[in-house]
Amino acid sequence: MRRILPVMFILSVALAGCASEPEVKGPSPDSLNALSEEARSASVQLPEFVREAPPRAREAYMLAYAHTDLLTHMPCYCGCGSSGHEHNAHCFIQDKGKDGNVQWDRMGAT
C-alpha cells in the first residue's frame, strides 16, 4: 500500500496538469476588429486585382499600405526572394513613392 500512494500521487498530479485548458495564443477578437476598422479607414486606391479579391485580402493590402514601414522590418518566408522581395511589405507593395504613387505586388492576393 505504501508503494501505491506515491505512484497514485504522481499520476494524479500529471493528470491534473493534462486536464487544464490550453493557453490561447494570438490576437484577441477586439484587436482583430480594430485592425479591420483601421483597414477600412485607409485612404488608398486599390488596384483592380485587389478590389476583386476576398475581403480579408483587401484588408491586408490596406493595412500593408498604412503600415509599410512596419512590414519592412518583418522577414518574408513565402519563398519570393528570387522575385526580389526583401521583406514582408514587398508581398503587397513593390514601391511606395513620396508622391503617393504605389506600385502594387500580386503576391499578397494569392
Chimera marker file (.cmm) of the C-alpha trace (Angstrom):
<marker_set name="trace">
<marker id="1" x="0.000" y="0.000" z="0.000" r="1" g="1" b="0" radius="0.5"/>
<marker id="2" x="2.851" y="2.396" z="0.804" r="1" g="1" b="0" radius="0.5"/>
<marker id="3" x="4.274" y="1.919" z="-2.690" r="1" g="1" b="0" radius="0.5"/>
<marker id="4" x="0.988" y="2.648" z="-4.387" r="1" g="1" b="0" radius="0.5"/>
<marker id="5" x="0.397" y="6.017" z="-2.654" r="1" g="1" b="0" radius="0.5"/>
<marker id="6" x="3.405" y="7.827" z="-4.209" r="1" g="1" b="0" radius="0.5"/>
<marker id="7" x="2.546" y="6.412" z="-7.642" r="1" g="1" b="0" radius="0.5"/>
<marker id="8" x="-1.080" y="7.498" z="-7.259" r="1" g="1" b="0" radius="0.5"/>
<marker id="9" x="0.029" y="10.972" z="-6.174" r="1" g="1" b="0" radius="0.5"/>
<marker id="10" x="2.319" y="11.370" z="-9.207" r="1" g="1" b="0" radius="0.5"/>
<marker id="11" x="-0.387" y="10.140" z="-11.583" r="1" g="1" b="0" radius="0.5"/>
<marker id="12" x="-3.000" y="12.475" z="-10.108" r="1" g="1" b="0" radius="0.5"/>
<marker id="13" x="-0.671" y="15.480" z="-10.449" r="1" g="1" b="0" radius="0.5"/>
<marker id="14" x="0.173" y="14.502" z="-14.033" r="1" g="1" b="0" radius="0.5"/>
<marker id="15" x="-3.487" y="14.057" z="-14.950" r="1" g="1" b="0" radius="0.5"/>
<marker id="16" x="-4.438" y="17.346" z="-13.321" r="1" g="1" b="0" radius="0.5"/>
<marker id="17" x="-1.824" y="19.098" z="-15.459" r="1" g="1" b="0" radius="0.5"/>
<marker id="18" x="-3.220" y="17.473" z="-18.594" r="1" g="1" b="0" radius="0.5"/>
<marker id="19" x="-6.771" y="18.476" z="-17.723" r="1" g="1" b="0" radius="0.5"/>
<marker id="20" x="-6.104" y="22.214" z="-17.660" r="1" g="1" b="0" radius="0.5"/>
<marker id="21" x="-7.233" y="24.279" z="-20.625" r="1" g="1" b="0" radius="0.5"/>
<marker id="22" x="-4.501" y="25.194" z="-23.094" r="1" g="1" b="0" radius="0.5"/>
<marker id="23" x="-3.397" y="28.813" z="-23.204" r="1" g="1" b="0" radius="0.5"/>
<marker id="24" x="-4.907" y="30.629" z="-26.187" r="1" g="1" b="0" radius="0.5"/>
<marker id="25" x="-2.328" y="32.481" z="-28.250" r="1" g="1" b="0" radius="0.5"/>
<marker id="26" x="-2.758" y="35.018" z="-30.966" r="1" g="1" b="0" radius="0.5"/>
<marker id="27" x="-4.615" y="38.275" z="-31.370" r="1" g="1" b="0" radius="0.5"/>
<marker id="28" x="-7.831" y="38.877" z="-29.496" r="1" g="1" b="0" radius="0.5"/>
<marker id="29" x="-11.106" y="39.347" z="-31.369" r="1" g="1" b="0" radius="0.5"/>
<marker id="30" x="-11.108" y="43.003" z="-30.252" r="1" g="1" b="0" radius="0.5"/>
<marker id="31" x="-7.671" y="43.654" z="-31.734" r="1" g="1" b="0" radius="0.5"/>
<marker id="32" x="-8.686" y="41.952" z="-34.998" r="1" g="1" b="0" radius="0.5"/>
<marker id="33" x="-11.818" y="44.106" z="-35.171" r="1" g="1" b="0" radius="0.5"/>
<marker id="34" x="-9.723" y="47.223" z="-34.548" r="1" g="1" b="0" radius="0.5"/>
<marker id="35" x="-7.396" y="46.247" z="-37.403" r="1" g="1" b="0" radius="0.5"/>
<marker id="36" x="-10.373" y="45.686" z="-39.701" r="1" g="1" b="0" radius="0.5"/>
<marker id="37" x="-11.729" y="49.142" z="-38.846" r="1" g="1" b="0" radius="0.5"/>
<marker id="38" x="-8.305" y="50.673" z="-39.432" r="1" g="1" b="0" radius="0.5"/>
<marker id="39" x="-8.055" y="48.932" z="-42.807" r="1" g="1" b="0" radius="0.5"/>
<marker id="40" x="-11.438" y="50.292" z="-43.866" r="1" g="1" b="0" radius="0.5"/>
<marker id="41" x="-10.344" y="53.820" z="-42.964" r="1" g="1" b="0" radius="0.5"/>
<marker id="42" x="-7.111" y="53.685" z="-45.015" r="1" g="1" b="0" radius="0.5"/>
<marker id="43" x="-7.317" y="56.184" z="-47.839" r="1" g="1" b="0" radius="0.5"/>
<marker id="44" x="-5.854" y="54.363" z="-50.824" r="1" g="1" b="0" radius="0.5"/>
<marker id="45" x="-6.967" y="53.448" z="-54.334" r="1" g="1" b="0" radius="0.5"/>
<marker id="46" x="-6.530" y="49.685" z="-54.588" r="1" g="1" b="0" radius="0.5"/>
<marker id="47" x="-5.735" y="48.051" z="-57.922" r="1" g="1" b="0" radius="0.5"/>
<marker id="48" x="-8.414" y="46.009" z="-59.680" r="1" g="1" b="0" radius="0.5"/>
<marker id="49" x="-6.904" y="42.624" z="-58.752" r="1" g="1" b="0" radius="0.5"/>
<marker id="50" x="-7.218" y="43.575" z="-55.064" r="1" g="1" b="0" radius="0.5"/>
<marker id="51" x="-10.716" y="45.021" z="-55.400" r="1" g="1" b="0" radius="0.5"/>
<marker id="52" x="-11.814" y="41.647" z="-56.831" r="1" g="1" b="0" radius="0.5"/>
<marker id="53" x="-10.071" y="39.677" z="-54.048" r="1" g="1" b="0" radius="0.5"/>
<marker id="54" x="-11.792" y="38.353" z="-50.906" r="1" g="1" b="0" radius="0.5"/>
<marker id="55" x="-12.466" y="40.898" z="-48.125" r="1" g="1" b="0" radius="0.5"/>
<marker id="56" x="-9.551" y="39.711" z="-45.934" r="1" g="1" b="0" radius="0.5"/>
<marker id="57" x="-7.110" y="40.178" z="-48.820" r="1" g="1" b="0" radius="0.5"/>
<marker id="58" x="-8.413" y="43.731" z="-49.364" r="1" g="1" b="0" radius="0.5"/>
<marker id="59" x="-7.933" y="44.432" z="-45.652" r="1" g="1" b="0" radius="0.5"/>
<marker id="60" x="-4.404" y="43.047" z="-45.812" r="1" g="1" b="0" radius="0.5"/>
<marker id="61" x="-3.498" y="45.354" z="-48.702" r="1" g="1" b="0" radius="0.5"/>
<marker id="62" x="-4.982" y="48.399" z="-46.984" r="1" g="1" b="0" radius="0.5"/>
<marker id="63" x="-3.120" y="47.582" z="-43.767" r="1" g="1" b="0" radius="0.5"/>
<marker id="64" x="0.084" y="46.958" z="-45.730" r="1" g="1" b="0" radius="0.5"/>
<marker id="65" x="-0.327" y="50.399" z="-47.264" r="1" g="1" b="0" radius="0.5"/>
<marker id="66" x="-0.967" y="52.017" z="-43.873" r="1" g="1" b="0" radius="0.5"/>
<marker id="67" x="1.922" y="50.184" z="-42.156" r="1" g="1" b="0" radius="0.5"/>
<marker id="68" x="4.502" y="49.725" z="-44.904" r="1" g="1" b="0" radius="0.5"/>
<marker id="69" x="7.291" y="50.970" z="-42.620" r="1" g="1" b="0" radius="0.5"/>
<marker id="70" x="6.477" y="48.270" z="-40.055" r="1" g="1" b="0" radius="0.5"/>
<marker id="71" x="6.326" y="45.489" z="-42.656" r="1" g="1" b="0" radius="0.5"/>
<marker id="72" x="9.778" y="46.388" z="-43.971" r="1" g="1" b="0" radius="0.5"/>
<marker id="73" x="11.167" y="45.053" z="-40.674" r="1" g="1" b="0" radius="0.5"/>
<marker id="74" x="9.361" y="41.701" z="-40.981" r="1" g="1" b="0" radius="0.5"/>
<marker id="75" x="11.028" y="38.967" z="-42.989" r="1" g="1" b="0" radius="0.5"/>
<marker id="76" x="9.060" y="37.137" z="-45.630" r="1" g="1" b="0" radius="0.5"/>
<marker id="77" x="9.089" y="33.340" z="-45.674" r="1" g="1" b="0" radius="0.5"/>
<marker id="78" x="6.958" y="32.645" z="-48.737" r="1" g="1" b="0" radius="0.5"/>
<marker id="79" x="9.933" y="31.886" z="-50.960" r="1" g="1" b="0" radius="0.5"/>
<marker id="80" x="9.605" y="35.013" z="-53.047" r="1" g="1" b="0" radius="0.5"/>
<marker id="81" x="13.206" y="36.158" z="-52.533" r="1" g="1" b="0" radius="0.5"/>
<marker id="82" x="14.027" y="35.170" z="-56.100" r="1" g="1" b="0" radius="0.5"/>
<marker id="83" x="11.405" y="37.713" z="-57.215" r="1" g="1" b="0" radius="0.5"/>
<marker id="84" x="13.308" y="40.500" z="-55.490" r="1" g="1" b="0" radius="0.5"/>
<marker id="85" x="11.301" y="40.569" z="-52.282" r="1" g="1" b="0" radius="0.5"/>
<marker id="86" x="13.392" y="41.709" z="-49.323" r="1" g="1" b="0" radius="0.5"/>
<marker id="87" x="10.694" y="41.835" z="-46.610" r="1" g="1" b="0" radius="0.5"/>
<marker id="88" x="7.002" y="41.314" z="-45.947" r="1" g="1" b="0" radius="0.5"/>
<marker id="89" x="5.925" y="44.663" z="-47.382" r="1" g="1" b="0" radius="0.5"/>
<marker id="90" x="7.141" y="43.554" z="-50.801" r="1" g="1" b="0" radius="0.5"/>
<marker id="91" x="4.434" y="40.881" z="-50.898" r="1" g="1" b="0" radius="0.5"/>
<marker id="92" x="1.919" y="43.720" z="-51.168" r="1" g="1" b="0" radius="0.5"/>
<marker id="93" x="3.798" y="46.811" z="-52.344" r="1" g="1" b="0" radius="0.5"/>
<marker id="94" x="6.844" y="46.879" z="-54.603" r="1" g="1" b="0" radius="0.5"/>
<marker id="95" x="7.379" y="50.603" z="-54.210" r="1" g="1" b="0" radius="0.5"/>
<marker id="96" x="5.641" y="53.490" z="-52.479" r="1" g="1" b="0" radius="0.5"/>
<marker id="97" x="6.750" y="56.826" z="-53.887" r="1" g="1" b="0" radius="0.5"/>
<marker id="98" x="6.903" y="60.075" z="-51.953" r="1" g="1" b="0" radius="0.5"/>
<marker id="99" x="4.355" y="61.450" z="-54.429" r="1" g="1" b="0" radius="0.5"/>
<marker id="100" x="1.818" y="58.835" z="-53.248" r="1" g="1" b="0" radius="0.5"/>
<marker id="101" x="2.251" y="56.585" z="-56.277" r="1" g="1" b="0" radius="0.5"/>
<marker id="102" x="2.087" y="52.920" z="-55.341" r="1" g="1" b="0" radius="0.5"/>
<marker id="103" x="3.457" y="50.029" z="-57.345" r="1" g="1" b="0" radius="0.5"/>
<marker id="104" x="1.445" y="47.047" z="-56.107" r="1" g="1" b="0" radius="0.5"/>
<marker id="105" x="2.509" y="43.395" z="-55.986" r="1" g="1" b="0" radius="0.5"/>
<marker id="106" x="0.122" y="40.484" z="-56.571" r="1" g="1" b="0" radius="0.5"/>
<marker id="107" x="1.818" y="38.103" z="-54.112" r="1" g="1" b="0" radius="0.5"/>
<marker id="108" x="-0.415" y="39.062" z="-51.146" r="1" g="1" b="0" radius="0.5"/>
<marker id="109" x="-3.598" y="38.425" z="-53.088" r="1" g="1" b="0" radius="0.5"/>
<marker id="110" x="-2.744" y="34.811" z="-53.872" r="1" g="1" b="0" radius="0.5"/>
<link id1="1" id2="2" r="1" g="1" b="0" radius="0.2"/>
<link id1="2" id2="3" r="1" g="1" b="0" radius="0.2"/>
<link id1="3" id2="4" r="1" g="1" b="0" radius="0.2"/>
<link id1="4" id2="5" r="1" g="1" b="0" radius="0.2"/>
<link id1="5" id2="6" r="1" g="1" b="0" radius="0.2"/>
<link id1="6" id2="7" r="1" g="1" b="0" radius="0.2"/>
<link id1="7" id2="8" r="1" g="1" b="0" radius="0.2"/>
<link id1="8" id2="9" r="1" g="1" b="0" radius="0.2"/>
<link id1="9" id2="10" r="1" g="1" b="0" radius="0.2"/>
<link id1="10" id2="11" r="1" g="1" b="0" radius="0.2"/>
<link id1="11" id2="12" r="1" g="1" b="0" radius="0.2"/>
<link id1="12" id2="13" r="1" g="1" b="0" radius="0.2"/>
<link id1="13" id2="14" r="1" g="1" b="0" radius="0.2"/>
<link id1="14" id2="15" r="1" g="1" b="0" radius="0.2"/>
<link id1="15" id2="16" r="1" g="1" b="0" radius="0.2"/>
<link id1="16" id2="17" r="1" g="1" b="0" radius="0.2"/>
<link id1="17" id2="18" r="1" g="1" b="0" radius="0.2"/>
<link id1="18" id2="19" r="1" g="1" b="0" radius="0.2"/>
<link id1="19" id2="20" r="1" g="1" b="0" radius="0.2"/>
<link id1="20" id2="21" r="1" g="1" b="0" radius="0.2"/>
<link id1="21" id2="22" r="1" g="1" b="0" radius="0.2"/>
<link id1="22" id2="23" r="1" g="1" b="0" radius="0.2"/>
<link id1="23" id2="24" r="1" g="1" b="0" radius="0.2"/>
<link id1="24" id2="25" r="1" g="1" b="0" radius="0.2"/>
<link id1="25" id2="26" r="1" g="1" b="0" radius="0.2"/>
<link id1="26" id2="27" r="1" g="1" b="0" radius="0.2"/>
<link id1="27" id2="28" r="1" g="1" b="0" radius="0.2"/>
<link id1="28" id2="29" r="1" g="1" b="0" radius="0.2"/>
<link id1="29" id2="30" r="1" g="1" b="0" radius="0.2"/>
<link id1="30" id2="31" r="1" g="1" b="0" radius="0.2"/>
<link id1="31" id2="32" r="1" g="1" b="0" radius="0.2"/>
<link id1="32" id2="33" r="1" g="1" b="0" radius="0.2"/>
<link id1="33" id2="34" r="1" g="1" b="0" radius="0.2"/>
<link id1="34" id2="35" r="1" g="1" b="0" radius="0.2"/>
<link id1="35" id2="36" r="1" g="1" b="0" radius="0.2"/>
<link id1="36" id2="37" r="1" g="1" b="0" radius="0.2"/>
<link id1="37" id2="38" r="1" g="1" b="0" radius="0.2"/>
<link id1="38" id2="39" r="1" g="1" b="0" radius="0.2"/>
<link id1="39" id2="40" r="1" g="1" b="0" radius="0.2"/>
<link id1="40" id2="41" r="1" g="1" b="0" radius="0.2"/>
<link id1="41" id2="42" r="1" g="1" b="0" radius="0.2"/>
<link id1="42" id2="43" r="1" g="1" b="0" radius="0.2"/>
<link id1="43" id2="44" r="1" g="1" b="0" radius="0.2"/>
<link id1="44" id2="45" r="1" g="1" b="0" radius="0.2"/>
<link id1="45" id2="46" r="1" g="1" b="0" radius="0.2"/>
<link id1="46" id2="47" r="1" g="1" b="0" radius="0.2"/>
<link id1="47" id2="48" r="1" g="1" b="0" radius="0.2"/>
<link id1="48" id2="49" r="1" g="1" b="0" radius="0.2"/>
<link id1="49" id2="50" r="1" g="1" b="0" radius="0.2"/>
<link id1="50" id2="51" r="1" g="1" b="0" radius="0.2"/>
<link id1="51" id2="52" r="1" g="1" b="0" radius="0.2"/>
<link id1="52" id2="53" r="1" g="1" b="0" radius="0.2"/>
<link id1="53" id2="54" r="1" g="1" b="0" radius="0.2"/>
<link id1="54" id2="55" r="1" g="1" b="0" radius="0.2"/>
<link id1="55" id2="56" r="1" g="1" b="0" radius="0.2"/>
<link id1="56" id2="57" r="1" g="1" b="0" radius="0.2"/>
<link id1="57" id2="58" r="1" g="1" b="0" radius="0.2"/>
<link id1="58" id2="59" r="1" g="1" b="0" radius="0.2"/>
<link id1="59" id2="60" r="1" g="1" b="0" radius="0.2"/>
<link id1="60" id2="61" r="1" g="1" b="0" radius="0.2"/>
<link id1="61" id2="62" r="1" g="1" b="0" radius="0.2"/>
<link id1="62" id2="63" r="1" g="1" b="0" radius="0.2"/>
<link id1="63" id2="64" r="1" g="1" b="0" radius="0.2"/>
<link id1="64" id2="65" r="1" g="1" b="0" radius="0.2"/>
<link id1="65" id2="66" r="1" g="1" b="0" radius="0.2"/>
<link id1="66" id2="67" r="1" g="1" b="0" radius="0.2"/>
<link id1="67" id2="68" r="1" g="1" b="0" radius="0.2"/>
<link id1="68" id2="69" r="1" g="1" b="0" radius="0.2"/>
<link id1="69" id2="70" r="1" g="1" b="0" radius="0.2"/>
<link id1="70" id2="71" r="1" g="1" b="0" radius="0.2"/>
<link id1="71" id2="72" r="1" g="1" b="0" radius="0.2"/>
<link id1="72" id2="73" r="1" g="1" b="0" radius="0.2"/>
<link id1="73" id2="74" r="1" g="1" b="0" radius="0.2"/>
<link id1="74" id2="75" r="1" g="1" b="0" radius="0.2"/>
<link id1="75" id2="76" r="1" g="1" b="0" radius="0.2"/>
<link id1="76" id2="77" r="1" g="1" b="0" radius="0.2"/>
<link id1="77" id2="78" r="1" g="1" b="0" radius="0.2"/>
<link id1="78" id2="79" r="1" g="1" b="0" radius="0.2"/>
<link id1="79" id2="80" r="1" g="1" b="0" radius="0.2"/>
<link id1="80" id2="81" r="1" g="1" b="0" radius="0.2"/>
<link id1="81" id2="82" r="1" g="1" b="0" radius="0.2"/>
<link id1="82" id2="83" r="1" g="1" b="0" radius="0.2"/>
<link id1="83" id2="84" r="1" g="1" b="0" radius="0.2"/>
<link id1="84" id2="85" r="1" g="1" b="0" radius="0.2"/>
<link id1="85" id2="86" r="1" g="1" b="0" radius="0.2"/>
<link id1="86" id2="87" r="1" g="1" b="0" radius="0.2"/>
<link id1="87" id2="88" r="1" g="1" b="0" radius="0.2"/>
<link id1="88" id2="89" r="1" g="1" b="0" radius="0.2"/>
<link id1="89" id2="90" r="1" g="1" b="0" radius="0.2"/>
<link id1="90" id2="91" r="1" g="1" b="0" radius="0.2"/>
<link id1="91" id2="92" r="1" g="1" b="0" radius="0.2"/>
<link id1="92" id2="93" r="1" g="1" b="0" radius="0.2"/>
<link id1="93" id2="94" r="1" g="1" b="0" radius="0.2"/>
<link id1="94" id2="95" r="1" g="1" b="0" radius="0.2"/>
<link id1="95" id2="96" r="1" g="1" b="0" radius="0.2"/>
<link id1="96" id2="97" r="1" g="1" b="0" radius="0.2"/>
<link id1="97" id2="98" r="1" g="1" b="0" radius="0.2"/>
<link id1="98" id2="99" r="1" g="1" b="0" radius="0.2"/>
<link id1="99" id2="100" r="1" g="1" b="0" radius="0.2"/>
<link id1="100" id2="101" r="1" g="1" b="0" radius="0.2"/>
<link id1="101" id2="102" r="1" g="1" b="0" radius="0.2"/>
<link id1="102" id2="103" r="1" g="1" b="0" radius="0.2"/>
<link id1="103" id2="104" r="1" g="1" b="0" radius="0.2"/>
<link id1="104" id2="105" r="1" g="1" b="0" radius="0.2"/>
<link id1="105" id2="106" r="1" g="1" b="0" radius="0.2"/>
<link id1="106" id2="107" r="1" g="1" b="0" radius="0.2"/>
<link id1="107" id2="108" r="1" g="1" b="0" radius="0.2"/>
<link id1="108" id2="109" r="1" g="1" b="0" radius="0.2"/>
<link id1="109" id2="110" r="1" g="1" b="0" radius="0.2"/>
</marker_set>
